[in-house]
Amino acid sequence: MPELSRFYNIVIKMLFKDTVQHNKPHVHVFYNEYEASIGIDGELLAGSLPVKEMRLVLAWLAIHEEELYAAWNKAVSGIPFEKIAPLR
């Protein structure tokens, strides 16, 4: 699972050809023992995150929405995508 970004101990990844379980464009987020699948639009699809980290991820998703959709389009076609800048 290729890594898109990493900030504040939060790791965000995107799978190649990942349209079976969640058809919606999404990322996989890992923070300590927490895991979540979150739509690029900010909808929580599965799992959970602490409130503070969820807010950080939602802010990052909003800032990088265009880049995320471009990465998603590449990923579902099996094409490598570039990393996206972390939240600062």
N, CA, C and O atoms as a GROMACS GRO file, in nm:
protein
  352
    1MET      N    1   0.086  -0.117   0.000
    1MET     CA    2   0.000   0.000   0.000
    1MET      C    3   0.091   0.123   0.000
    1MET      O    4   0.153   0.154   0.102
    2PRO      N    5   0.099   0.194  -0.112
    2PRO     CA    6   0.187   0.310  -0.121
    2PRO      C    7   0.145   0.426  -0.030
    2PRO      O    8   0.026   0.455  -0.014
    3GLU      N    9   0.245   0.489   0.027
    3GLU     CA   10   0.221   0.601   0.119
    3GLU      C   11   0.205   0.731   0.039
    3GLU      O   12   0.285   0.764  -0.048
    4LEU      N   13   0.098   0.803   0.073
    4LEU     CA   14   0.073   0.935   0.012
    4LEU      C   15   0.138   1.047   0.090
    4LEU      O   16   0.198   1.138   0.033
    5SER      N   17   0.125   1.039   0.224
    5SER     CA   18   0.176   1.146   0.308
    5SER      C   19   0.191   1.096   0.451
    5SER      O   20   0.136   0.993   0.490
    6ARG      N   21   0.269   1.172   0.529
    6ARG     CA   22   0.290   1.139   0.670
    6ARG      C   23   0.309   1.270   0.746
    6ARG      O   24   0.392   1.353   0.708
    7PHE      N   25   0.233   1.289   0.853
    7PHE     CA   26   0.246   1.408   0.936
    7PHE      C   27   0.187   1.380   1.073
    7PHE      O   28   0.089   1.308   1.086
    8TYR      N   29   0.248   1.439   1.177
    8TYR     CA   30   0.202   1.424   1.316
    8TYR      C   31   0.173   1.277   1.352
    8TYR      O   32   0.073   1.248   1.418
    9ASN      N   33   0.260   1.186   1.308
    9ASN     CA   34   0.246   1.042   1.336
    9ASN      C   35   0.124   0.980   1.267
    9ASN      O   36   0.084   0.870   1.302
   10ILE      N   37   0.066   1.050   1.172
   10ILE     CA   38  -0.046   1.000   1.092
   10ILE      C   39   0.011   0.959   0.956
   10ILE      O   40   0.082   1.036   0.892
   11VAL      N   41  -0.021   0.838   0.913
   11VAL     CA   42   0.025   0.789   0.784
   11VAL      C   43  -0.097   0.772   0.693
   11VAL      O   44  -0.195   0.708   0.731
   12ILE      N   45  -0.090   0.829   0.574
   12ILE     CA   46  -0.201   0.820   0.479
   12ILE      C   47  -0.153   0.743   0.357
   12ILE      O   48  -0.051   0.776   0.296
   13LYS      N   49  -0.229   0.639   0.321
   13LYS     CA   50  -0.193   0.553   0.210
   13LYS      C   51  -0.309   0.538   0.114
   13LYS      O   52  -0.424   0.566   0.147
   14MET      N   53  -0.277   0.492  -0.007
   14MET     CA   54  -0.379   0.467  -0.107
   14MET      C   55  -0.342   0.337  -0.178
   14MET      O   56  -0.227   0.316  -0.216
   15LEU      N   57  -0.440   0.250  -0.195
   15LEU     CA   58  -0.418   0.122  -0.262
   15LEU      C   59  -0.436   0.136  -0.413
   15LEU      O   60  -0.511   0.220  -0.460
   16PHE      N   61  -0.366   0.052  -0.486
   16PHE     CA   62  -0.387   0.042  -0.630
   16PHE      C   63  -0.510  -0.045  -0.655
   16PHE      O   64  -0.530  -0.146  -0.588
   17LYS      N   65  -0.592  -0.006  -0.752
   17LYS     CA   66  -0.711  -0.081  -0.794
   17LYS      C   67  -0.802  -0.115  -0.676
   17LYS      O   68  -0.854  -0.226  -0.668
   18ASP      N   69  -0.821  -0.021  -0.584
   18ASP     CA   70  -0.899  -0.039  -0.461
   18ASP      C   71  -1.042   0.010  -0.479
   18ASP      O   72  -1.080   0.113  -0.424
   19THR      N   73  -1.122  -0.063  -0.556
   19THR     CA   74  -1.261  -0.022  -0.578
   19THR      C   75  -1.360  -0.129  -0.537
   19THR      O   76  -1.480  -0.113  -0.559
   20VAL      N   77  -1.315  -0.238  -0.477
   20VAL     CA   78  -1.405  -0.348  -0.442
   20VAL      C   79  -1.485  -0.318  -0.316
   20VAL      O   80  -1.608  -0.319  -0.319
   21GLN      N   81  -1.416  -0.289  -0.205
   21GLN     CA   82  -1.487  -0.267  -0.079
   21GLN      C   83  -1.555  -0.129  -0.074
   21GLN      O   84  -1.669  -0.118  -0.030
   22HIS      N   85  -1.484  -0.025  -0.118
   22HIS     CA   86  -1.538   0.111  -0.118
   22HIS      C   87  -1.522   0.166  -0.260
   22HIS      O   88  -1.410   0.194  -0.302
   23ASN      N   89  -1.630   0.183  -0.332
   23ASN     CA   90  -1.621   0.238  -0.467
   23ASN      C   91  -1.580   0.384  -0.467
   23ASN      O   92  -1.520   0.433  -0.563
   24LYS      N   93  -1.613   0.452  -0.360
   24LYS     CA   94  -1.585   0.596  -0.348
   24LYS      C   95  -1.434   0.621  -0.338
   24LYS      O   96  -1.364   0.545  -0.270
   25PRO      N   97  -1.383   0.726  -0.402
   25PRO     CA   98  -1.241   0.761  -0.386
   25PRO      C   99  -1.209   0.785  -0.238
   25PRO      O  100  -1.276   0.863  -0.171
   26HIS      N  101  -1.106   0.717  -0.188
   26HIS     CA  102  -1.076   0.725  -0.046
   26HIS      C  103  -0.928   0.699  -0.019
   26HIS      O  104  -0.853   0.658  -0.107
   27VAL      N  105  -0.890   0.724   0.105
   27VAL     CA  106  -0.754   0.695   0.154
   27VAL      C  107  -0.766   0.607   0.277
   27VAL      O  108  -0.871   0.597   0.340
   28HIS      N  109  -0.655   0.543   0.310
   28HIS     CA  110  -0.645   0.462   0.431
   28HIS      C  111  -0.555   0.537   0.527
   28HIS      O  112  -0.443   0.576   0.490
   29VAL      N  113  -0.602   0.558   0.649
   29VAL     CA  114  -0.529   0.638   0.747
   29VAL      C  115  -0.490   0.551   0.865
   29VAL      O  116  -0.571   0.472   0.915
   30PHE      N  117  -0.365   0.566   0.909
   30PHE     CA  118  -0.312   0.488   1.021
   30PHE      C  119  -0.256   0.585   1.124
   30PHE      O  120  -0.177   0.674   1.091
   31TYR      N  121  -0.296   0.567   1.248
   31TYR     CA  122  -0.244   0.648   1.358
   31TYR      C  123  -0.236   0.557   1.480
   31TYR      O  124  -0.339   0.514   1.532
   32ASN      N  125  -0.115   0.528   1.526
   32ASN     CA  126  -0.093   0.434   1.635
   32ASN      C  127  -0.173   0.306   1.610
   32ASN      O  128  -0.153   0.241   1.508
   33GLU      N  129  -0.264   0.269   1.701
   33GLU     CA  130  -0.342   0.146   1.683
   33GLU      C  131  -0.471   0.169   1.604
   33GLU      O  132  -0.548   0.075   1.584
   34TYR      N  133  -0.495   0.291   1.561
   34TYR     CA  134  -0.618   0.324   1.487
   34TYR      C  135  -0.598   0.310   1.336
   34TYR      O  136  -0.489   0.336   1.284
   35GLU      N  137  -0.704   0.268   1.269
   35GLU     CA  138  -0.706   0.262   1.123
   35GLU      C  139  -0.843   0.310   1.076
   35GLU      O  140  -0.944   0.283   1.140
   36ALA      N  141  -0.845   0.380   0.964
   36ALA     CA  142  -0.972   0.427   0.909
   36ALA      C  143  -0.961   0.440   0.758
   36ALA      O  144  -0.854   0.467   0.704
   37SER      N  145  -1.072   0.419   0.691
   37SER     CA  146  -1.086   0.449   0.548
   37SER      C  147  -1.173   0.573   0.541
   37SER      O  148  -1.285   0.576   0.593
   38ILE      N  149  -1.122   0.677   0.475
   38ILE     CA  150  -1.193   0.804   0.470
   38ILE      C  151  -1.203   0.850   0.325
   38ILE      O  152  -1.102   0.854   0.253
   39GLY      N  153  -1.324   0.883   0.282
   39GLY     CA  154  -1.345   0.934   0.147
   39GLY      C  155  -1.271   1.065   0.128
   39GLY      O  156  -1.252   1.141   0.223
   40ILE      N  157  -1.230   1.092   0.007
   40ILE     CA  158  -1.161   1.218  -0.022
   40ILE      C  159  -1.252   1.336   0.013
   40ILE      O  160  -1.203   1.446   0.040
   41ASP      N  161  -1.382   1.314   0.012
   41ASP     CA  162  -1.478   1.418   0.052
   41ASP      C  163  -1.493   1.430   0.203
   41ASP      O  164  -1.570   1.513   0.251
   42GLY      N  165  -1.420   1.347   0.280
   42GLY     CA  166  -1.422   1.356   0.426
   42GLY      C  167  -1.514   1.259   0.496
   42GLY      O  168  -1.519   1.257   0.619
   43GLU      N  169  -1.589   1.176   0.422
   43GLU     CA  170  -1.681   1.080   0.483
   43GLU      C  171  -1.602   0.962   0.541
   43GLU      O  172  -1.519   0.902   0.472
   44LEU      N  173  -1.628   0.930   0.667
   44LEU     CA  174  -1.568   0.813   0.731
   44LEU      C  175  -1.636   0.688   0.676
   44LEU      O  176  -1.757   0.670   0.694
   45LEU      N  177  -1.561   0.602   0.609
   45LEU     CA  178  -1.616   0.483   0.546
   45LEU      C  179  -1.603   0.360   0.634
   45LEU      O  180  -1.689   0.272   0.632
   46ALA      N  181  -1.495   0.353   0.711
   46ALA     CA  182  -1.472   0.238   0.799
   46ALA      C  183  -1.367   0.277   0.903
   46ALA      O  184  -1.286   0.366   0.879
   47GLY      N  185  -1.369   0.210   1.016
   47GLY     CA  186  -1.269   0.231   1.120
   47GLY      C  187  -1.295   0.356   1.202
   47GLY      O  188  -1.405   0.411   1.203
   48SER      N  189  -1.189   0.401   1.270
   48SER     CA  190  -1.202   0.520   1.355
   48SER      C  191  -1.065   0.583   1.378
   48SER      O  192  -0.961   0.520   1.360
   49LEU      N  193  -1.069   0.709   1.419
   49LEU     CA  194  -0.952   0.786   1.458
   49LEU      C  195  -0.990   0.872   1.577
   49LEU      O  196  -1.107   0.907   1.592
   50PRO      N  197  -0.894   0.909   1.662
   50PRO     CA  198  -0.925   1.006   1.767
   50PRO      C  199  -0.969   1.138   1.702
   50PRO      O  200  -0.930   1.168   1.589
   51VAL      N  201  -1.048   1.215   1.773
   51VAL     CA  202  -1.106   1.339   1.720
   51VAL      C  203  -1.000   1.436   1.666
   51VAL      O  204  -1.015   1.489   1.556
   52LYS      N  205  -0.894   1.458   1.742
   52LYS     CA  206  -0.790   1.553   1.700
   52LYS      C  207  -0.727   1.510   1.567
   52LYS      O  208  -0.710   1.592   1.477
   53GLU      N  209  -0.692   1.384   1.556
   53GLU     CA  210  -0.629   1.333   1.434
   53GLU      C  211  -0.726   1.334   1.318
   53GLU      O  212  -0.687   1.359   1.204
   54MET      N  213  -0.853   1.306   1.345
   54MET     CA  214  -0.954   1.310   1.238
   54MET      C  215  -0.965   1.452   1.183
   54MET      O  216  -0.976   1.470   1.062
   55ARG      N  217  -0.962   1.550   1.269
   55ARG     CA  218  -0.968   1.690   1.224
   55ARG      C  219  -0.847   1.725   1.138
   55ARG      O  220  -0.861   1.792   1.036
   56LEU      N  221  -0.729   1.679   1.178
   56LEU     CA  222  -0.609   1.704   1.099
   56LEU      C  223  -0.619   1.640   0.961
   56LEU      O  224  -0.584   1.702   0.860
   57VAL      N  225  -0.668   1.516   0.956
   57VAL     CA  226  -0.682   1.446   0.828
   57VAL      C  227  -0.785   1.517   0.741
   57VAL      O  228  -0.762   1.533   0.621
   58LEU      N  229  -0.897   1.558   0.799
   58LEU     CA  230  -1.000   1.628   0.721
   58LEU      C  231  -0.946   1.759   0.663
   58LEU      O  232  -0.978   1.794   0.550
   59ALA      N  233  -0.866   1.831   0.741
   59ALA     CA  234  -0.805   1.954   0.691
   59ALA      C  235  -0.710   1.924   0.576
   59ALA      O  236  -0.711   1.993   0.475
   60TRP      N  237  -0.629   1.819   0.591
   60TRP     CA  238  -0.536   1.780   0.485
   60TRP      C  239  -0.611   1.739   0.359
   60TRP      O  240  -0.571   1.776   0.249
   61LEU      N  241  -0.718   1.663   0.374
   61LEU     CA  242  -0.799   1.621   0.259
   61LEU      C  243  -0.855   1.743   0.185
   61LEU      O  244  -0.852   1.747   0.062
   62ALA      N  245  -0.905   1.840   0.259
   62ALA     CA  246  -0.963   1.960   0.198
   62ALA      C  247  -0.857   2.040   0.122
   62ALA      O  248  -0.882   2.088   0.011
   63ILE      N  249  -0.739   2.054   0.181
   63ILE     CA  250  -0.631   2.131   0.118
   63ILE      C  251  -0.582   2.064  -0.010
   63ILE      O  252  -0.549   2.132  -0.107
   64HIS      N  253  -0.578   1.931  -0.010
   64HIS     CA  254  -0.518   1.857  -0.122
   64HIS      C  255  -0.619   1.781  -0.207
   64HIS      O  256  -0.584   1.682  -0.272
   65GLU      N  257  -0.744   1.826  -0.206
   65GLU     CA  258  -0.850   1.754  -0.276
   65GLU      C  259  -0.817   1.727  -0.424
   65GLU      O  260  -0.834   1.614  -0.470
   66GLU      N  261  -0.773   1.825  -0.495
   66GLU     CA  262  -0.744   1.809  -0.638
   66GLU      C  263  -0.633   1.706  -0.661
   66GLU      O  264  -0.644   1.620  -0.748
   67GLU      N  265  -0.526   1.716  -0.582
   67GLU     CA  266  -0.416   1.620  -0.593
   67GLU      C  267  -0.460   1.479  -0.557
   67GLU      O  268  -0.414   1.382  -0.617
   68LEU      N  269  -0.550   1.467  -0.459
   68LEU     CA  270  -0.599   1.336  -0.416
   68LEU      C  271  -0.682   1.269  -0.525
   68LEU      O  272  -0.668   1.149  -0.549
   69TYR      N  273  -0.767   1.345  -0.591
   69TYR     CA  274  -0.846   1.286  -0.699
   69TYR      C  275  -0.755   1.244  -0.815
   69TYR      O  276  -0.780   1.141  -0.879
   70ALA      N  277  -0.652   1.321  -0.842
   70ALA     CA  278  -0.556   1.283  -0.947
   70ALA      C  279  -0.484   1.154  -0.908
   70ALA      O  280  -0.466   1.066  -0.992
   71ALA      N  281  -0.442   1.144  -0.782
   71ALA     CA  282  -0.376   1.022  -0.734
   71ALA      C  283  -0.472   0.903  -0.740
   71ALA      O  284  -0.431   0.793  -0.778
   72TRP      N  285  -0.598   0.925  -0.704
   72TRP     CA  286  -0.699   0.818  -0.708
   72TRP      C  287  -0.716   0.766  -0.851
   72TRP      O  288  -0.718   0.645  -0.874
   73ASN      N  289  -0.728   0.857  -0.946
   73ASN     CA  290  -0.745   0.818  -1.085
   73ASN      C  291  -0.627   0.735  -1.135
   73ASN      O  292  -0.646   0.640  -1.211
   74LYS      N  293  -0.508   0.770  -1.092
   74LYS     CA  294  -0.390   0.690  -1.128
   74LYS      C  295  -0.395   0.554  -1.057
   74LYS      O  296  -0.371   0.451  -1.119
   75ALA      N  297  -0.425   0.555  -0.928
   75ALA     CA  298  -0.422   0.432  -0.848
   75ALA      C  299  -0.521   0.327  -0.900
   75ALA      O  300  -0.487   0.209  -0.907
   76VAL      N  301  -0.642   0.368  -0.935
   76VAL     CA  302  -0.741   0.269  -0.982
   76VAL      C  303  -0.701   0.211  -1.118
   76VAL      O  304  -0.750   0.106  -1.157
   77SER      N  305  -0.613   0.280  -1.188
   77SER     CA  306  -0.562   0.229  -1.315
   77SER      C  307  -0.431   0.153  -1.297
   77SER      O  308  -0.374   0.101  -1.394
   78GLY      N  309  -0.383   0.147  -1.173
   78GLY     CA  310  -0.258   0.076  -1.145
   78GLY      C  311  -0.133   0.155  -1.179
   78GLY      O  312  -0.025   0.098  -1.193
   79ILE      N  313  -0.148   0.286  -1.192
   79ILE     CA  314  -0.036   0.374  -1.226
   79ILE      C  315   0.019   0.436  -1.098
   79ILE      O  316  -0.059   0.488  -1.018
   80PRO      N  317   0.151   0.432  -1.076
   80PRO     CA  318   0.209   0.495  -0.957
   80PRO      C  319   0.174   0.645  -0.950
   80PRO      O  320   0.164   0.713  -1.052
   81PHE      N  321   0.157   0.694  -0.828
   81PHE     CA  322   0.125   0.834  -0.805
   81PHE      C  323   0.231   0.898  -0.718
   81PHE      O  324   0.308   0.828  -0.651
   82GLU      N  325   0.236   1.028  -0.718
   82GLU     CA  326   0.334   1.102  -0.641
   82GLU      C  327   0.287   1.122  -0.497
   82GLU      O  328   0.167   1.120  -0.470
   83LYS      N  329   0.382   1.140  -0.406
   83LYS     CA  330   0.347   1.174  -0.268
   83LYS      C  331   0.288   1.315  -0.265
   83LYS      O  332   0.314   1.397  -0.353
   84ILE      N  333   0.209   1.340  -0.162
   84ILE     CA  334   0.145   1.472  -0.145
   84ILE      C  335   0.202   1.535  -0.018
   84ILE      O  336   0.227   1.466   0.080
   85ALA      N  337   0.223   1.664  -0.021
   85ALA     CA  338   0.284   1.737   0.089
   85ALA      C  339   0.209   1.713   0.220
   85ALA      O  340   0.087   1.703   0.222
   86PRO      N  341   0.285   1.704   0.330
   86PRO     CA  342   0.220   1.686   0.461
   86PRO      C  343   0.155   1.814   0.509
   86PRO      O  344   0.179   1.922   0.456
   87LEU      N  345   0.074   1.800   0.612
   87LEU     CA  346   0.012   1.914   0.678
   87LEU      C  347   0.116   1.977   0.768
   87LEU      O  348   0.185   1.906   0.841
   88ARG      N  349   0.128   2.108   0.764
   88ARG     CA  350   0.228   2.176   0.848
   88ARG      C  351   0.163   2.278   0.935
   88ARG      O  352   0.230   2.345   1.013
   0.00000   0.00000   0.00000
